[in-house]
Amino acid sequence: MHCALKWIVPISFLAFPHFVLAQSNNMVGQIVAADIYDSELSANKGSLEGLRNSLDRNSIYFKPAPEPAFDYFKTRPNIPDSISWRPVLAKIAKSNEWGFTTGPISWQNKGFGEKYGEYLTVWKRDRRGKWKIALKAEIEHPNPSKEEGIKFVNPANEKYFKQQSEVRLNQREDIVRSTDRLMGTVLMADNVVAYKEFLGENARMLFAGYAPQIGKENILNFLKTNKIEIKTENIEVDRSYSGELAYSYGSAKVVKNNRVENFYYIRIWELNEEFKWNVLVEMLFEK
């Protein structure tokens, strides 16, 4: 079940908009293409068309609480007049049925200034082979993203143990849940120790109100500089069929400027070559 990276695609979205479609073995290109298509649909057919295009009955939308996306768009039609996003990081599981994309997003209503932020989308393939949004969330920060590097990551190979037992599959999710709860326990004792232990070296933190923090050291410095302490409590997890990618989300208590604020958190996890779970992405936003 270990995961190794075959290659990372450095790609300019503006200069090579169809590059990800040109390689038949480029599994990650499928979710990148789906993500870009929805953004282009928003630009050409209206915000609502793009935002709803890849939803199904299982899609969860954080606004800010997690709720069924279908219900959200039925009862809350007040969405931005224009919205645009682009992936800068994407990764897909060996099983080719689970992956995630993340990057900058901007939106605007007529007569108002443009707003900026970051989004995180988890994708799952449905029974008909179509990619659907499993989970989506956004944060806002003051300035447009300056991130230039883009990484679309394919697995090294498609070899994994094809688990058939529903009991075993549930047990594998329990491992992710236990890992997420363990991180929460360590956070209660010492934030620095927890993030040093669980963050991947190239992890990114998407914290509402701030630009993305990329890299373990940058994240640790960010938390120290801004005097932020985080405590988390797990609510839900999900794991790819091949087992090496997963997400968790839950509630968080964030101490900032001596004030305690209620947040939600989402984490993307990866099982590394030493069979250790590392956080690839952590997003935090107010309830």
C-alpha positions as protocol buffer text, in pm:
chain_id: "A"
residue {
  index: 1
  type: MET
  ca { x: 0 y: 0 z: 0 }
}
residue {
  index: 2
  type: HIS
  ca { x: 296 y: 230 z: 6 }
}
residue {
  index: 3
  type: CYS
  ca { x: 291 y: 528 z: -225 }
}
residue {
  index: 4
  type: ALA
  ca { x: 582 y: 655 z: -429 }
}
residue {
  index: 5
  type: LEU
  ca { x: 572 y: 934 z: -681 }
}
residue {
  index: 6
  type: LYS
  ca { x: 645 y: 848 z: -1042 }
}
residue {
  index: 7
  type: TRP
  ca { x: 679 y: 1204 z: -1160 }
}
residue {
  index: 8
  type: ILE
  ca { x: 559 y: 1554 z: -1094 }
}
residue {
  index: 9
  type: VAL
  ca { x: 434 y: 1760 z: -1385 }
}
residue {
  index: 10
  type: PRO
  ca { x: 554 y: 2122 z: -1375 }
}
residue {
  index: 11
  type: ILE
  ca { x: 302 y: 2284 z: -1605 }
}
residue {
  index: 12
  type: SER
  ca { x: 188 y: 2634 z: -1690 }
}
residue {
  index: 13
  type: PHE
  ca { x: -190 y: 2630 z: -1709 }
}
residue {
  index: 14
  type: LEU
  ca { x: -202 y: 2944 z: -1918 }
}
residue {
  index: 15
  type: ALA
  ca { x: 65 y: 2838 z: -2165 }
}
residue {
  index: 16
  type: PHE
  ca { x: -32 y: 2471 z: -2202 }
}
residue {
  index: 17
  type: PRO
  ca { x: -404 y: 2439 z: -2126 }
}
residue {
  index: 18
  type: HIS
  ca { x: -437 y: 2093 z: -2285 }
}
residue {
  index: 19
  type: PHE
  ca { x: -109 y: 1936 z: -2177 }
}
residue {
  index: 20
  type: VAL
  ca { x: -267 y: 1716 z: -1910 }
}
residue {
  index: 21
  type: LEU
  ca { x: -494 y: 1560 z: -2171 }
}
residue {
  index: 22
  type: ALA
  ca { x: -215 y: 1464 z: -2406 }
}
residue {
  index: 23
  type: GLN
  ca { x: -75 y: 1172 z: -2208 }
}
residue {
  index: 24
  type: SER
  ca { x: -281 y: 854 z: -2190 }
}
residue {
  index: 25
  type: ASN
  ca { x: -111 y: 738 z: -1868 }
}
residue {
  index: 26
  type: ASN
  ca { x: -159 y: 1073 z: -1697 }
}
residue {
  index: 27
  type: MET
  ca { x: -420 y: 965 z: -1442 }
}
residue {
  index: 28
  type: VAL
  ca { x: -409 y: 1289 z: -1247 }
}
residue {
  index: 29
  type: GLY
  ca { x: -493 y: 1478 z: -1565 }
}
residue {
  index: 30
  type: GLN
  ca { x: -848 y: 1346 z: -1538 }
}
residue {
  index: 31
  type: ILE
  ca { x: -929 y: 1536 z: -1219 }
}
residue {
  index: 32
  type: VAL
  ca { x: -730 y: 1840 z: -1331 }
}
residue {
  index: 33
  type: ALA
  ca { x: -933 y: 1848 z: -1652 }
}
residue {
  index: 34
  type: ALA
  ca { x: -1261 y: 1808 z: -1460 }
}
residue {
  index: 35
  type: ASP
  ca { x: -1163 y: 2091 z: -1227 }
}
residue {
  index: 36
  type: ILE
  ca { x: -1061 y: 2326 z: -1507 }
}
residue {
  index: 37
  type: TYR
  ca { x: -1374 y: 2240 z: -1708 }
}
residue {
  index: 38
  type: ASP
  ca { x: -1600 y: 2338 z: -1418 }
}
residue {
  index: 39
  type: SER
  ca { x: -1416 y: 2669 z: -1378 }
}
residue {
  index: 40
  type: GLU
  ca { x: -1446 y: 2741 z: -1751 }
}
residue {
  index: 41
  type: LEU
  ca { x: -1814 y: 2647 z: -1736 }
}
residue {
  index: 42
  type: SER
  ca { x: -1861 y: 2903 z: -1460 }
}
residue {
  index: 43
  type: ALA
  ca { x: -1697 y: 3169 z: -1676 }
}
residue {
  index: 44
  type: ASN
  ca { x: -1898 y: 3088 z: -1989 }
}
residue {
  index: 45
  type: LYS
  ca { x: -2234 y: 2962 z: -1862 }
}
residue {
  index: 46
  type: GLY
  ca { x: -2260 y: 3127 z: -1522 }
}
residue {
  index: 47
  type: SER
  ca { x: -2134 y: 3060 z: -1173 }
}
residue {
  index: 48
  type: LEU
  ca { x: -2412 y: 2820 z: -1078 }
}
residue {
  index: 49
  type: GLU
  ca { x: -2356 y: 2596 z: -1382 }
}
residue {
  index: 50
  type: GLY
  ca { x: -1989 y: 2547 z: -1304 }
}
residue {
  index: 51
  type: LEU
  ca { x: -2039 y: 2499 z: -932 }
}
residue {
  index: 52
  type: ARG
  ca { x: -2310 y: 2235 z: -977 }
}
residue {
  index: 53
  type: ASN
  ca { x: -2170 y: 2049 z: -1275 }
}
residue {
  index: 54
  type: SER
  ca { x: -1971 y: 1781 z: -1088 }
}
residue {
  index: 55
  type: LEU
  ca { x: -2199 y: 1735 z: -790 }
}
residue {
  index: 56
  type: ASP
  ca { x: -2394 y: 1423 z: -699 }
}
residue {
  index: 57
  type: ARG
  ca { x: -2607 y: 1315 z: -406 }
}
residue {
  index: 58
  type: ASN
  ca { x: -2299 y: 1238 z: -197 }
}
residue {
  index: 59
  type: SER
  ca { x: -2119 y: 1570 z: -248 }
}
residue {
  index: 60
  type: ILE
  ca { x: -2041 y: 1770 z: 68 }
}
residue {
  index: 61
  type: TYR
  ca { x: -1998 y: 2147 z: 58 }
}
residue {
  index: 62
  type: PHE
  ca { x: -1856 y: 2349 z: 349 }
}
residue {
  index: 63
  type: LYS
  ca { x: -2044 y: 2681 z: 374 }
}
residue {
  index: 64
  type: PRO
  ca { x: -1905 y: 2689 z: 638 }
}
residue {
  index: 65
  type: ALA
  ca { x: -2061 y: 2381 z: 799 }
}
residue {
  index: 66
  type: PRO
  ca { x: -2048 y: 2056 z: 598 }
}
residue {
  index: 67
  type: GLU
  ca { x: -2381 y: 1989 z: 427 }
}
residue {
  index: 68
  type: PRO
  ca { x: -2512 y: 1810 z: 119 }
}
residue {
  index: 69
  type: ALA
  ca { x: -2416 y: 2025 z: -179 }
}
residue {
  index: 70
  type: PHE
  ca { x: -2747 y: 1964 z: -358 }
}
residue {
  index: 71
  type: ASP
  ca { x: -2937 y: 2102 z: -60 }
}
residue {
  index: 72
  type: TYR
  ca { x: -2707 y: 2402 z: -34 }
}
residue {
  index: 73
  type: PHE
  ca { x: -2759 y: 2511 z: -393 }
}
residue {
  index: 74
  type: LYS
  ca { x: -3134 y: 2451 z: -376 }
}
residue {
  index: 75
  type: THR
  ca { x: -3189 y: 2670 z: -72 }
}
residue {
  index: 76
  type: ARG
  ca { x: -2910 y: 2930 z: -108 }
}
residue {
  index: 77
  type: PRO
  ca { x: -2906 y: 3066 z: -462 }
}
residue {
  index: 78
  type: ASN
  ca { x: -2715 y: 3380 z: -357 }
}
residue {
  index: 79
  type: ILE
  ca { x: -2382 y: 3294 z: -521 }
}
residue {
  index: 80
  type: PRO
  ca { x: -2121 y: 3528 z: -674 }
}
residue {
  index: 81
  type: ASP
  ca { x: -2192 y: 3679 z: -1015 }
}
residue {
  index: 82
  type: SER
  ca { x: -1855 y: 3553 z: -1132 }
}
residue {
  index: 83
  type: ILE
  ca { x: -1616 y: 3294 z: -992 }
}
residue {
  index: 84
  type: SER
  ca { x: -1293 y: 3145 z: -1120 }
}
residue {
  index: 85
  type: TRP
  ca { x: -1040 y: 2896 z: -988 }
}
residue {
  index: 86
  type: ARG
  ca { x: -738 y: 2699 z: -1106 }
}
residue {
  index: 87
  type: PRO
  ca { x: -557 y: 2396 z: -960 }
}
residue {
  index: 88
  type: VAL
  ca { x: -192 y: 2435 z: -863 }
}
residue {
  index: 89
  type: LEU
  ca { x: -163 y: 2102 z: -681 }
}
residue {
  index: 90
  type: ALA
  ca { x: -335 y: 1777 z: -769 }
}
residue {
  index: 91
  type: LYS
  ca { x: -275 y: 1417 z: -671 }
}
residue {
  index: 92
  type: ILE
  ca { x: -456 y: 1095 z: -756 }
}
residue {
  index: 93
  type: ALA
  ca { x: -467 y: 752 z: -592 }
}
residue {
  index: 94
  type: LYS
  ca { x: -328 y: 438 z: -755 }
}
residue {
  index: 95
  type: SER
  ca { x: -680 y: 302 z: -776 }
}
residue {
  index: 96
  type: ASN
  ca { x: -774 y: 593 z: -1006 }
}
residue {
  index: 97
  type: GLU
  ca { x: -1099 y: 660 z: -818 }
}
residue {
  index: 98
  type: TRP
  ca { x: -993 y: 917 z: -555 }
}
residue {
  index: 99
  type: GLY
  ca { x: -791 y: 1238 z: -576 }
}
residue {
  index: 100
  type: PHE
  ca { x: -778 y: 1603 z: -482 }
}
residue {
  index: 101
  type: THR
  ca { x: -713 y: 1944 z: -634 }
}
residue {
  index: 102
  type: THR
  ca { x: -636 y: 2275 z: -466 }
}
residue {
  index: 103
  type: GLY
  ca { x: -539 y: 2624 z: -573 }
}
residue {
  index: 104
  type: PRO
  ca { x: -641 y: 2991 z: -585 }
}
residue {
  index: 105
  type: ILE
  ca { x: -999 y: 3104 z: -631 }
}
residue {
  index: 106
  type: SER
  ca { x: -1153 y: 3446 z: -688 }
}
residue {
  index: 107
  type: TRP
  ca { x: -1510 y: 3570 z: -699 }
}
residue {
  index: 108
  type: GLN
  ca { x: -1696 y: 3896 z: -748 }
}
residue {
  index: 109
  type: ASN
  ca { x: -2042 y: 4047 z: -736 }
}
residue {
  index: 110
  type: LYS
  ca { x: -2138 y: 4334 z: -962 }
}
residue {
  index: 111
  type: GLY
  ca { x: -2058 y: 4667 z: -803 }
}
residue {
  index: 112
  type: PHE
  ca { x: -1818 y: 4517 z: -549 }
}
residue {
  index: 113
  type: GLY
  ca { x: -1446 y: 4449 z: -544 }
}
residue {
  index: 114
  type: GLU
  ca { x: -1297 y: 4113 z: -629 }
}
residue {
  index: 115
  type: LYS
  ca { x: -1232 y: 3870 z: -343 }
}
residue {
  index: 116
  type: TYR
  ca { x: -956 y: 3611 z: -326 }
}
residue {
  index: 117
  type: GLY
  ca { x: -894 y: 3282 z: -155 }
}
residue {
  index: 118
  type: GLU
  ca { x: -804 y: 2914 z: -187 }
}
residue {
  index: 119
  type: TYR
  ca { x: -1017 y: 2607 z: -252 }
}
residue {
  index: 120
  type: LEU
  ca { x: -980 y: 2239 z: -180 }
}
residue {
  index: 121
  type: THR
  ca { x: -1174 y: 1970 z: -367 }
}
residue {
  index: 122
  type: VAL
  ca { x: -1174 y: 1595 z: -311 }
}
residue {
  index: 123
  type: TRP
  ca { x: -1283 y: 1396 z: -617 }
}
residue {
  index: 124
  type: LYS
  ca { x: -1429 y: 1045 z: -637 }
}
residue {
  index: 125
  type: ARG
  ca { x: -1521 y: 845 z: -945 }
}
residue {
  index: 126
  type: ASP
  ca { x: -1882 y: 727 z: -952 }
}
residue {
  index: 127
  type: ARG
  ca { x: -2008 y: 390 z: -1073 }
}
residue {
  index: 128
  type: ARG
  ca { x: -2042 y: 519 z: -1428 }
}
residue {
  index: 129
  type: GLY
  ca { x: -1679 y: 627 z: -1431 }
}
residue {
  index: 130
  type: LYS
  ca { x: -1748 y: 1001 z: -1402 }
}
residue {
  index: 131
  type: TRP
  ca { x: -1551 y: 1218 z: -1162 }
}
residue {
  index: 132
  type: LYS
  ca { x: -1770 y: 1381 z: -897 }
}
residue {
  index: 133
  type: ILE
  ca { x: -1695 y: 1619 z: -613 }
}
residue {
  index: 134
  type: ALA
  ca { x: -1691 y: 1435 z: -281 }
}
residue {
  index: 135
  type: LEU
  ca { x: -1599 y: 1736 z: -70 }
}
residue {
  index: 136
  type: LYS
  ca { x: -1531 y: 2104 z: -141 }
}
residue {
  index: 137
  type: ALA
  ca { x: -1434 y: 2398 z: 78 }
}
residue {
  index: 138
  type: GLU
  ca { x: -1295 y: 2749 z: 34 }
}
residue {
  index: 139
  type: ILE
  ca { x: -1119 y: 3011 z: 241 }
}
residue {
  index: 140
  type: GLU
  ca { x: -1080 y: 3383 z: 181 }
}
residue {
  index: 141
  type: HIS
  ca { x: -763 y: 3591 z: 214 }
}
residue {
  index: 142
  type: PRO
  ca { x: -690 y: 3956 z: 127 }
}
residue {
  index: 143
  type: ASN
  ca { x: -468 y: 3934 z: -181 }
}
residue {
  index: 144
  type: PRO
  ca { x: -452 y: 3735 z: -505 }
}
residue {
  index: 145
  type: SER
  ca { x: -228 y: 3429 z: -500 }
}
residue {
  index: 146
  type: LYS
  ca { x: 130 y: 3473 z: -619 }
}
residue {
  index: 147
  type: GLU
  ca { x: 202 y: 3101 z: -639 }
}
residue {
  index: 148
  type: GLU
  ca { x: 366 y: 3014 z: -970 }
}
residue {
  index: 149
  type: GLY
  ca { x: 473 y: 2652 z: -939 }
}
residue {
  index: 150
  type: ILE
  ca { x: 218 y: 2389 z: -1036 }
}
residue {
  index: 151
  type: LYS
  ca { x: 240 y: 2020 z: -942 }
}
residue {
  index: 152
  type: PHE
  ca { x: 12 y: 1753 z: -1080 }
}
residue {
  index: 153
  type: VAL
  ca { x: 126 y: 1427 z: -924 }
}
residue {
  index: 154
  type: ASN
  ca { x: 79 y: 1075 z: -1062 }
}
residue {
  index: 155
  type: PRO
  ca { x: 150 y: 757 z: -862 }
}
residue {
  index: 156
  type: ALA
  ca { x: 464 y: 561 z: -946 }
}
residue {
  index: 157
  type: ASN
  ca { x: 260 y: 259 z: -1046 }
}
residue {
  index: 158
  type: GLU
  ca { x: -89 y: 112 z: -1021 }
}
residue {
  index: 159
  type: LYS
  ca { x: 5 y: -178 z: -794 }
}
residue {
  index: 160
  type: TYR
  ca { x: -199 y: -211 z: -477 }
}
residue {
  index: 161
  type: PHE
  ca { x: -383 y: -475 z: -279 }
}
residue {
  index: 162
  type: LYS
  ca { x: -741 y: -502 z: -405 }
}
residue {
  index: 163
  type: GLN
  ca { x: -926 y: -543 z: -79 }
}
residue {
  index: 164
  type: GLN
  ca { x: -1270 y: -705 z: -120 }
}
residue {
  index: 165
  type: SER
  ca { x: -1383 y: -735 z: 240 }
}
residue {
  index: 166
  type: GLU
  ca { x: -1613 y: -455 z: 358 }
}
residue {
  index: 167
  type: VAL
  ca { x: -1492 y: -519 z: 712 }
}
residue {
  index: 168
  type: ARG
  ca { x: -1130 y: -472 z: 608 }
}
residue {
  index: 169
  type: LEU
  ca { x: -1211 y: -156 z: 414 }
}
residue {
  index: 170
  type: ASN
  ca { x: -1382 y: -11 z: 722 }
}
residue {
  index: 171
  type: GLN
  ca { x: -1082 y: -108 z: 933 }
}
residue {
  index: 172
  type: ARG
  ca { x: -855 y: 82 z: 696 }
}
residue {
  index: 173
  type: GLU
  ca { x: -1070 y: 393 z: 744 }
}
residue {
  index: 174
  type: ASP
  ca { x: -1045 y: 338 z: 1119 }
}
residue {
  index: 175
  type: ILE
  ca { x: -666 y: 365 z: 1087 }
}
residue {
  index: 176
  type: VAL
  ca { x: -703 y: 711 z: 930 }
}
residue {
  index: 177
  type: ARG
  ca { x: -952 y: 810 z: 1200 }
}
residue {
  index: 178
  type: SER
  ca { x: -715 y: 691 z: 1474 }
}
residue {
  index: 179
  type: THR
  ca { x: -424 y: 879 z: 1315 }
}
residue {
  index: 180
  type: ASP
  ca { x: -627 y: 1199 z: 1291 }
}
residue {
  index: 181
  type: ARG
  ca { x: -738 y: 1163 z: 1653 }
}
residue {
  index: 182
  type: LEU
  ca { x: -382 y: 1094 z: 1761 }
}
residue {
  index: 183
  type: MET
  ca { x: -270 y: 1416 z: 1595 }
}
residue {
  index: 184
  type: GLY
  ca { x: -550 y: 1592 z: 1783 }
}
residue {
  index: 185
  type: THR
  ca { x: -427 y: 1444 z: 2111 }
}
residue {
  index: 186
  type: VAL
  ca { x: -71 y: 1559 z: 2046 }
}
residue {
  index: 187
  type: LEU
  ca { x: -198 y: 1905 z: 1947 }
}
residue {
  index: 188
  type: MET
  ca { x: -362 y: 1930 z: 2290 }
}
residue {
  index: 189
  type: ALA
  ca { x: -22 y: 1884 z: 2448 }
}
residue {
  index: 190
  type: ASP
  ca { x: 210 y: 2067 z: 2207 }
}
residue {
  index: 191
  type: ASN
  ca { x: 134 y: 2220 z: 1867 }
}
residue {
  index: 192
  type: VAL
  ca { x: 497 y: 2230 z: 1758 }
}
residue {
  index: 193
  type: VAL
  ca { x: 555 y: 1862 z: 1834 }
}
residue {
  index: 194
  type: ALA
  ca { x: 233 y: 1764 z: 1656 }
}
residue {
  index: 195
  type: TYR
  ca { x: 302 y: 1953 z: 1337 }
}
residue {
  index: 196
  type: LYS
  ca { x: 665 y: 1844 z: 1327 }
}
residue {
  index: 197
  type: GLU
  ca { x: 554 y: 1483 z: 1358 }
}
residue {
  index: 198
  type: PHE
  ca { x: 255 y: 1476 z: 1123 }
}
residue {
  index: 199
  type: LEU
  ca { x: 321 y: 1733 z: 849 }
}
residue {
  index: 200
  type: GLY
  ca { x: 484 y: 1624 z: 526 }
}
residue {
  index: 201
  type: GLU
  ca { x: 792 y: 1823 z: 427 }
}
residue {
  index: 202
  type: ASN
  ca { x: 604 y: 1992 z: 141 }
}
residue {
  index: 203
  type: ALA
  ca { x: 272 y: 2026 z: 322 }
}
residue {
  index: 204
  type: ARG
  ca { x: 55 y: 2330 z: 275 }
}
residue {
  index: 205
  type: MET
  ca { x: -164 y: 2508 z: 528 }
}
residue {
  index: 206
  type: LEU
  ca { x: -464 y: 2702 z: 401 }
}
residue {
  index: 207
  type: PHE
  ca { x: -566 y: 2920 z: 695 }
}
residue {
  index: 208
  type: ALA
  ca { x: -853 y: 3164 z: 645 }
}
residue {
  index: 209
  type: GLY
  ca { x: -735 y: 3524 z: 626 }
}
residue {
  index: 210
  type: TYR
  ca { x: -379 y: 3438 z: 525 }
}
residue {
  index: 211
  type: ALA
  ca { x: -189 y: 3345 z: 211 }
}
residue {
  index: 212
  type: PRO
  ca { x: -107 y: 2972 z: 175 }
}
residue {
  index: 213
  type: GLN
  ca { x: 184 y: 2850 z: 384 }
}
residue {
  index: 214
  type: ILE
  ca { x: 387 y: 2593 z: 191 }
}
residue {
  index: 215
  type: GLY
  ca { x: 646 y: 2366 z: 352 }
}
residue {
  index: 216
  type: LYS
  ca { x: 671 y: 2234 z: 707 }
}
residue {
  index: 217
  type: GLU
  ca { x: 916 y: 2499 z: 826 }
}
residue {
  index: 218
  type: ASN
  ca { x: 707 y: 2783 z: 682 }
}
residue {
  index: 219
  type: ILE
  ca { x: 397 y: 2646 z: 854 }
}
residue {
  index: 220
  type: LEU
  ca { x: 574 y: 2619 z: 1190 }
}
residue {
  index: 221
  type: ASN
  ca { x: 709 y: 2975 z: 1154 }
}
residue {
  index: 222
  type: PHE
  ca { x: 365 y: 3102 z: 1054 }
}
residue {
  index: 223
  type: LEU
  ca { x: 200 y: 2952 z: 1362 }
}
residue {
  index: 224
  type: LYS
  ca { x: 476 y: 3084 z: 1588 }
}
residue {
  index: 225
  type: THR
  ca { x: 479 y: 3435 z: 1440 }
}
residue {
  index: 226
  type: ASN
  ca { x: 102 y: 3472 z: 1459 }
}
residue {
  index: 227
  type: LYS
  ca { x: 81 y: 3305 z: 1802 }
}
residue {
  index: 228
  type: ILE
  ca { x: -174 y: 3052 z: 1679 }
}
residue {
  index: 229
  type: GLU
  ca { x: -256 y: 2732 z: 1865 }
}
residue {
  index: 230
  type: ILE
  ca { x: -487 y: 2470 z: 1720 }
}
residue {
  index: 231
  type: LYS
  ca { x: -685 y: 2189 z: 1883 }
}
residue {
  index: 232
  type: THR
  ca { x: -887 y: 1949 z: 1666 }
}
residue {
  index: 233
  type: GLU
  ca { x: -1162 y: 1690 z: 1709 }
}
residue {
  index: 234
  type: ASN
  ca { x: -1238 y: 1444 z: 1432 }
}
residue {
  index: 235
  type: ILE
  ca { x: -1583 y: 1407 z: 1274 }
}
residue {
  index: 236
  type: GLU
  ca { x: -1533 y: 1213 z: 950 }
}
residue {
  index: 237
  type: VAL
  ca { x: -1274 y: 1034 z: 736 }
}
residue {
  index: 238
  type: ASP
  ca { x: -1257 y: 875 z: 392 }
}
residue {
  index: 239
  type: ARG
  ca { x: -982 y: 672 z: 225 }
}
residue {
  index: 240
  type: SER
  ca { x: -902 y: 579 z: -133 }
}
residue {
  index: 241
  type: TYR
  ca { x: -959 y: 219 z: -239 }
}
residue {
  index: 242
  type: SER
  ca { x: -586 y: 173 z: -297 }
}
residue {
  index: 243
  type: GLY
  ca { x: -530 y: 304 z: 53 }
}
residue {
  index: 244
  type: GLU
  ca { x: -253 y: 563 z: 22 }
}
residue {
  index: 245
  type: LEU
  ca { x: -463 y: 882 z: 16 }
}
residue {
  index: 246
  type: ALA
  ca { x: -731 y: 991 z: 261 }
}
residue {
  index: 247
  type: TYR
  ca { x: -909 y: 1290 z: 408 }
}
residue {
  index: 248
  type: SER
  ca { x: -1034 y: 1381 z: 752 }
}
residue {
  index: 249
  type: TYR
  ca { x: -1236 y: 1672 z: 878 }
}
residue {
  index: 250
  type: GLY
  ca { x: -1376 y: 1797 z: 1203 }
}
residue {
  index: 251
  type: SER
  ca { x: -1406 y: 2082 z: 1452 }
}
residue {
  index: 252
  type: ALA
  ca { x: -1117 y: 2294 z: 1576 }
}
residue {
  index: 253
  type: LYS
  ca { x: -1052 y: 2539 z: 1856 }
}
residue {
  index: 254
  type: VAL
  ca { x: -810 y: 2805 z: 1738 }
}
residue {
  index: 255
  type: VAL
  ca { x: -640 y: 3034 z: 1988 }
}
residue {
  index: 256
  type: LYS
  ca { x: -531 y: 3352 z: 1813 }
}
residue {
  index: 257
  type: ASN
  ca { x: -442 y: 3681 z: 1980 }
}
residue {
  index: 258
  type: ASN
  ca { x: -555 y: 3530 z: 2312 }
}
residue {
  index: 259
  type: ARG
  ca { x: -901 y: 3466 z: 2169 }
}
residue {
  index: 260
  type: VAL
  ca { x: -1057 y: 3124 z: 2121 }
}
residue {
  index: 261
  type: GLU
  ca { x: -1240 y: 3085 z: 1790 }
}
residue {
  index: 262
  type: ASN
  ca { x: -1443 y: 2793 z: 1655 }
}
residue {
  index: 263
  type: PHE
  ca { x: -1317 y: 2655 z: 1323 }
}
residue {
  index: 264
  type: TYR
  ca { x: -1356 y: 2359 z: 1092 }
}
residue {
  index: 265
  type: TYR
  ca { x: -1052 y: 2177 z: 961 }
}
residue {
  index: 266
  type: ILE
  ca { x: -993 y: 1948 z: 663 }
}
residue {
  index: 267
  type: ARG
  ca { x: -679 y: 1738 z: 617 }
}
residue {
  index: 268
  type: ILE
  ca { x: -551 y: 1546 z: 318 }
}
residue {
  index: 269
  type: TRP
  ca { x: -335 y: 1254 z: 427 }
}
residue {
  index: 270
  type: GLU
  ca { x: -81 y: 1042 z: 239 }
}
residue {
  index: 271
  type: LEU
  ca { x: 80 y: 714 z: 341 }
}
residue {
  index: 272
  type: ASN
  ca { x: 451 y: 747 z: 266 }
}
residue {
  index: 273
  type: GLU
  ca { x: 710 y: 484 z: 173 }
}
residue {
  index: 274
  type: GLU
  ca { x: 776 y: 408 z: 541 }
}
residue {
  index: 275
  type: PHE
  ca { x: 402 y: 342 z: 591 }
}
residue {
  index: 276
  type: LYS
  ca { x: 366 y: 660 z: 795 }
}
residue {
  index: 277
  type: TRP
  ca { x: 72 y: 893 z: 749 }
}
residue {
  index: 278
  type: ASN
  ca { x: 165 y: 1255 z: 668 }
}
residue {
  index: 279
  type: VAL
  ca { x: -58 y: 1560 z: 621 }
}
residue {
  index: 280
  type: LEU
  ca { x: -30 y: 1701 z: 268 }
}
residue {
  index: 281
  type: VAL
  ca { x: -289 y: 1978 z: 305 }
}
residue {
  index: 282
  type: GLU
  ca { x: -459 y: 2129 z: 609 }
}
residue {
  index: 283
  type: MET
  ca { x: -735 y: 2385 z: 564 }
}
residue {
  index: 284
  type: LEU
  ca { x: -881 y: 2583 z: 856 }
}
residue {
  index: 285
  type: PHE
  ca { x: -1176 y: 2824 z: 844 }
}
residue {
  index: 286
  type: GLU
  ca { x: -1421 y: 2980 z: 1088 }
}
residue {
  index: 287
  type: LYS
  ca { x: -1756 y: 2821 z: 1168 }
}
